[in-house]
Amino acid sequence: MALPVNFEDLIVEANKLKLYKKLIVQLNKDLLFANVDLEFDEDTLPTSLKLVLQDTVFHLIQHKFSDYLNLLYQVDVSEKKVRLLDGDDTLKLSEDITFLILQREWQKVWYKNKH
């Protein structure tokens, strides 16, 4: 499986395979397990999904760092990928982390669909 390299590719692929709603369900499940007070409606538009998740990640980094780490652990975001990111700009970091979260959630959904 070739992972999508950006948010737009991920959404195109999810819609093409009719797995966008399953992506939201998987994300909601991991948010719940990570004790993050956020749940998306299955009809949430991709742009809203990205912006709200990014805002939440930004807030967690700024104010609840242990919850942020717990979310990364729950979603199973690669520590190696996180370490490669530039942490100097928290806004950019939150955008990059949001994509890594969605990318990992996409892997889970795609794999479950294939097998």
N, C-alpha and C positions, 0 to 999 in steps of 0.2 A: 504494500500500500504506500503510495506516495502522499505524504502529508501536504495539505494546502499550505502555501507559503504566506498567505495574507488572509485577512478577514473576508474579503470579497470572494476569493476562491473557495473558501470554506463554505460560505453560504450558498454559492452557486452549486457546489457539489452536494450539499445537504438537500437542497431543493430538487436537484436533478434526480436524486435517489429517493425522494419523498421521505427524508429522515429528519427534517428540520424540527418537527414536533417532538420526536424522540430525543433530539439533542437537548431541547428545553427540559424534557422530563428528567434526563440524566443529570443535567446541571442542577435542577431543583433538588434532586435526591442528594447530590453531594453537598450542596449548600446547607441542606437540612442536617446532614450528618456532621458537618463542620460547625454547626451552631451559628450560622450566619443568617441573620434575620432578613431574608430576601427570598421571594418566590416569584417566578415569572408565569404569566398566563401563557398557555400554549399558542395563543394567537398574537403574541408579542412580535412586533416587527423587528427584523434583524438590527436595524440602526438603534432602536430603543434598547434592545437586548445588550448591545455593545456598550452604549453610553451609560446605562444604569449599572451594569456590571463593573465597568471601568470606574465609575464614581464610587461604588462600594469598595472596590479594591483600593482605590486612593485613600478612602476614609480608614480602612483597616490598616494600611501601611502607616498612616499618620497617627492614629489614635489607639489602635488595638492590634499591635504588631504580633502578639502571640496568636490571636485569632486569624490573622493573615497567614501565618506559618501553618496553622492548623488546616486552613483551607487548601493551601498548596499540598499539604500532606494527604488530605482526604481526596483531592482530585488526582493526586499522583503526578504532579508536574515534575519534570526532570530537574533535579537540583543542578545538574551540569548546565542545562539551558538557562536557568535562573542566574547562575554565577557569571554567565557570559554577558548579561545585561548591564548597562550603565546605570548605577544607582544614584548618580548625582542629581538627576532631574526626576523628582518623584512623579510628576505628571506623565512624563514619557515612560517611566518605569511601570506605572499603573496600566498604561495602554499596552505595553509589551506583555505584561503579566496576564492581562485580560485575554490577549490572543493566545498565549500559551495554555491558559485554562480551557478556552474554547477548543483549541486544537486537541488537547488531551481528551476532552469530553467527546469530541468528534471521533477520535480513535476508538473509544469504547463503544460508541453507538455503531460505527461502521463494522467493527469486529463482531459485535452481537448480531448484526444483520446478516453478515456473511456466514456465520457458523451456528 
